[in-house]
């Protein structure tokens, strides 16, 4: 996959929002205008050199199939698109849905599977007086998406999900035991047994 910077992503996202073709007016009316004319022109030139956009006769630009294949191709599974996007920038699920043009409900399952497989991390952040769940890619996620360049989109979600779910359940039980009214000695015995189970899972 050809790597994208955040500005590259913004420009290509603008193209997608404008049905594949955008012009100077679209740039002027977008948040990209904050960058200034010089920086925008440099970014457009770089994308053109990398064959991600093409210049049309009327001065407008069109996104190419090479660029579409990164985040907007039907041939790329949703989980891979999510990892590719998060490799460029951390996002909320709303931002992921907006950029990838996939509904939040369709993304939710894949995001949860990636989180359980410990390829992405969710952390709550306060934004404009609201707490927003922000997703970022972990080093394991970067390794996984980089592998797809050679091995294709092969990932076994089923292999680790059940174990991770069991570990999560054990942690919940430990917390419930510790918060219960059981006498301290019995609590310690139960917690020790649960810890032994986690150790046997070898994770």
PEPE-V939351 format. One record per residue. N is the residue number from 1. PHI is phi in whole degrees, -180 to 180 (NA if undefined). PSI is psi in whole degrees, 0 to 359 (* if undefined). NEAR is the number of other C-alpha atoms within 12 Angstrom. Layout:
BEGIN
n->{N/N}
phi->{PHI/PHI}
psi->{PSI/PSI}
near->{NEAR/NEAR}
END
This chain:
BEGIN
n->{1/2/3/4/5/6/7/8/9/10/11/12/13/14/15/16/17/18/19/20/21/22/23/24/25/26/27/28/29/30/31/32/33/34/35/36/37/38/39/40/41/42/43/44/45/46/47/48/49/50/51/52/53/54/55/56/57/58/59/60/61/62/63/64/65/66/67/68/69/70/71/72/73/74/75/76/77/78/79/80/81/82/83/84/85/86/87/88/89/90/91/92/93/94/95/96/97/98/99/100/101/102/103/104/105/106/107/108/109/110/111/112/113/114/115/116/117/118/119/120/121/122/123/124/125/126/127/128/129/130/131/132/133/134/135/136/137/138/139/140/141/142/143/144/145/146/147/148/149/150/151/152/153/154/155/156/157/158/159/160/161/162/163/164/165/166/167/168/169/170/171/172/173/174/175/176/177/178/179/180/181/182/183/184/185/186/187/188/189/190/191/192/193/194/195/196/197/198/199/200/201/202/203}
phi->{NA/-78/-70/-119/-92/-65/-70/-55/-61/-59/-67/-67/-65/-61/-61/-62/-65/-100/60/101/-133/-138/-133/-59/-65/-63/-64/-64/-91/-106/-70/-65/-62/-64/-78/91/-61/-59/-70/-64/-62/-62/-66/-64/-64/-65/-63/-66/-62/-88/61/-99/-135/-124/-90/-93/-61/-90/91/-84/-122/-126/-72/-96/-63/-59/-74/-60/-66/-73/-127/-126/-94/-68/-80/-102/-64/-57/-62/-71/-62/-62/-64/-62/-66/-68/-70/-86/-159/-75/-143/-83/-64/-65/-67/-60/-62/-66/-72/-83/62/-129/-65/-59/-65/-71/-81/-54/-65/-66/-62/-66/-64/-66/-68/-66/-83/61/-99/-133/-125/-107/-136/-74/-132/-86/-133/51/67/-123/-92/-117/-81/-108/-105/-134/-83/-96/-59/-65/-69/-64/-62/-65/-74/-66/-64/-65/-62/-105/-97/84/-88/-112/-147/-100/-69/-68/-63/-107/-57/-58/-66/-64/-65/-64/-60/-64/-64/-62/-61/-65/-65/-57/-64/-64/-64/-66/-87/-81/-92/-63/-64/-57/-62/-66/-57/-64/-66/-65/-62/-63/-65/-64/-64/-64/-63/-62/-63/-69/-73/58/-129}
psi->{138/127/143/146/174/323/320/314/315/317/315/325/321/317/316/317/333/29/32/343/135/159/187/322/320/319/317/327/5/174/348/338/341/339/338/156/315/314/323/315/320/316/320/318/319/315/323/318/327/6/35/339/156/147/128/165/331/8/357/171/148/141/141/167/328/317/320/326/343/308/349/19/140/344/349/124/155/318/324/321/319/313/319/317/314/340/334/315/151/143/157/167/328/317/319/314/318/316/316/348/43/138/152/322/324/329/333/314/315/321/317/320/319/323/316/330/3/40/336/161/138/130/132/135/143/123/119/54/9/149/122/137/117/132/136/153/141/169/325/326/322/317/318/315/329/325/332/337/329/317/351/185/67/117/134/91/326/335/317/344/310/319/317/322/320/316/319/319/320/317/320/319/317/316/318/320/315/331/354/176/8/146/151/320/315/322/313/322/315/314/322/318/318/322/323/322/317/319/322/337/344/44/*}
near->{25/21/25/26/19/20/26/33/34/30/44/42/39/32/32/29/22/21/18/26/27/30/27/23/17/23/29/18/14/22/17/28/20/14/18/15/15/13/17/24/21/17/27/35/20/20/31/24/14/20/21/33/34/29/22/16/9/12/14/21/33/33/36/27/20/22/30/29/23/36/38/34/20/16/15/24/26/31/38/41/36/48/45/42/40/39/35/28/26/28/32/30/33/22/25/38/25/23/35/39/25/25/18/22/15/20/29/22/18/28/37/26/30/38/30/26/28/27/33/35/27/24/18/17/17/12/11/7/7/9/12/19/21/25/34/33/34/24/17/20/33/25/22/31/35/22/19/22/19/12/12/16/21/18/24/14/24/15/13/22/20/17/22/25/23/20/25/18/17/25/19/16/21/24/17/16/24/21/14/15/11/15/13/14/13/15/21/18/17/23/25/19/18/25/20/16/20/22/14/13/17/12/15}
END
